[in-house]
Amino acid sequence: MIYYDHNIKVYYRDVDQMGIVYNTRYLEYFEESRTELLSSIGLSVSKIERSGITLPVVSSYCKYFRGAKFEQNLVVRSEIRTTPKAKLKIYYKITLSEESDIITEGFTEHAFVNKENKPVKVPALILNQLNL
């Protein structure tokens, strides 16, 4: 398993009128953490794209347990648990940095697509860096 813990502070732009993080922001937090996870193993998104591959999100899931609030500090853990076959699945868990209670958890699935927007097998560039 490969994982990365990404720290985020909740800003005013992130919350709704009740002071709770707006539901779609969690998917943006997932994206930030995913980008840092890939970078931490030598797979920056720009490096992958320069190789002619993109990783579009083909499905996402987010389950909400409780709402994060303005000015709280969060930890977004992103994990790659298995070697991808046709798709790359990344799992996420968001907690308050000072607590272990889960605020949100979910996943995203990513296809491997070439410059012609056609699905391709998992590129060696990615498999070599995963070492799962």
C-alpha positions as CSV (number, residue, x, y, z in Angstrom):
1,M,0.0,0.0,0.0
2,I,1.2,3.5,-0.8
3,Y,-0.2,6.4,1.1
4,Y,0.2,10.2,1.6
5,D,-1.1,12.5,4.3
6,H,-2.0,15.9,3.0
7,N,-2.8,18.8,5.5
8,I,-5.5,21.3,4.6
9,K,-6.9,24.2,6.5
10,V,-10.6,25.0,6.0
11,Y,-11.0,28.6,4.7
12,Y,-14.1,30.8,4.4
13,R,-14.3,30.0,0.7
14,D,-14.8,26.3,1.6
15,V,-17.9,26.7,3.8
16,D,-21.6,27.2,3.3
17,Q,-23.8,29.6,5.1
18,M,-23.9,27.3,8.1
19,G,-20.1,27.4,8.4
20,I,-19.8,23.7,7.3
21,V,-17.5,22.6,4.5
22,Y,-19.6,22.5,1.3
23,N,-20.0,18.9,0.1
24,T,-18.2,19.2,-3.2
25,R,-15.1,20.7,-1.6
26,Y,-14.3,17.3,-0.3
27,L,-13.8,16.0,-3.8
28,E,-11.4,19.0,-4.4
29,Y,-9.6,18.0,-1.2
30,F,-9.3,14.4,-2.6
31,E,-7.8,15.9,-5.8
32,E,-5.2,17.9,-3.9
33,S,-4.2,14.8,-1.9
34,R,-4.1,12.6,-5.0
35,T,-1.8,15.1,-6.7
36,E,0.6,15.1,-3.7
37,L,0.4,11.3,-3.4
38,L,1.5,10.8,-7.0
39,S,4.2,13.4,-6.7
40,S,5.5,11.7,-3.5
41,I,6.3,8.6,-5.5
42,G,7.9,10.4,-8.5
43,L,4.7,10.6,-10.6
44,S,3.8,14.2,-11.0
45,V,0.7,14.8,-13.0
46,S,2.7,16.8,-15.6
47,K,5.2,14.0,-15.9
48,I,2.4,11.5,-16.6
49,E,0.9,13.9,-19.2
50,R,4.2,14.5,-20.9
51,S,4.4,10.7,-21.5
52,G,1.1,11.0,-23.4
53,I,-1.2,9.6,-20.7
54,T,-4.0,11.3,-18.8
55,L,-5.9,9.9,-15.8
56,P,-9.5,11.2,-16.1
57,V,-11.8,10.4,-13.2
58,V,-14.4,7.9,-14.3
59,S,-16.1,7.4,-11.0
60,S,-16.1,8.9,-7.5
61,Y,-17.7,8.2,-4.2
62,C,-17.8,10.2,-1.0
63,K,-19.5,9.3,2.2
64,Y,-20.0,12.0,4.8
65,F,-19.9,11.3,8.5
66,R,-19.8,14.8,9.9
67,G,-19.0,18.2,8.6
68,A,-15.7,20.0,8.9
69,K,-15.9,23.7,10.0
70,F,-14.3,27.0,9.2
71,E,-10.6,27.2,10.3
72,Q,-10.3,23.5,11.3
73,N,-7.2,21.7,10.2
74,L,-7.8,18.5,8.3
75,V,-5.7,15.5,7.2
76,V,-6.5,13.9,3.9
77,R,-5.0,10.4,3.6
78,S,-4.9,9.1,0.1
79,E,-4.0,5.5,-0.6
80,I,-3.3,3.2,-3.5
81,R,-4.0,-0.3,-2.1
82,T,-3.6,-2.5,-5.1
83,T,-1.7,-2.6,-8.4
84,P,-4.0,-1.2,-11.1
85,K,-5.2,-3.4,-13.9
86,A,-7.6,-1.5,-16.1
87,K,-8.2,1.5,-13.7
88,L,-6.3,3.2,-10.9
89,K,-8.4,3.3,-7.7
90,I,-7.4,5.8,-5.0
91,Y,-9.0,5.7,-1.5
92,Y,-9.4,8.8,0.7
93,K,-10.1,9.4,4.4
94,I,-10.4,12.9,5.9
95,T,-10.0,13.4,9.6
96,L,-9.5,16.4,11.9
97,S,-5.8,16.7,12.4
98,E,-6.2,16.6,16.2
99,E,-8.7,13.7,16.2
100,S,-9.0,10.3,14.5
101,D,-12.8,10.5,13.9
102,I,-13.6,10.2,10.2
103,I,-15.2,13.2,8.6
104,T,-15.4,11.8,5.1
105,E,-14.1,8.9,3.2
106,G,-14.4,7.8,-0.4
107,F,-12.5,6.9,-3.6
108,T,-11.9,7.9,-7.2
109,E,-11.3,5.6,-10.1
110,H,-9.1,6.8,-13.0
111,A,-8.8,5.4,-16.5
112,F,-5.6,5.4,-18.5
113,V,-6.1,7.4,-21.7
114,N,-3.8,8.3,-24.5
115,K,-3.6,11.5,-26.6
116,E,-6.4,10.3,-28.8
117,N,-8.6,9.9,-25.7
118,K,-8.6,6.1,-26.1
119,P,-8.2,3.8,-23.1
120,V,-4.8,2.1,-22.8
121,K,-3.2,-0.5,-20.5
122,V,-1.5,0.7,-17.4
123,P,1.7,2.4,-18.6
124,A,5.0,1.0,-17.4
125,L,5.9,4.4,-16.2
126,I,3.2,4.1,-13.6
127,L,3.6,0.4,-12.7
128,N,7.3,0.9,-12.1
129,Q,6.7,3.6,-9.5
130,L,4.0,1.8,-7.6
131,N,5.9,-1.3,-6.5
132,L,2.9,-2.8,-4.7
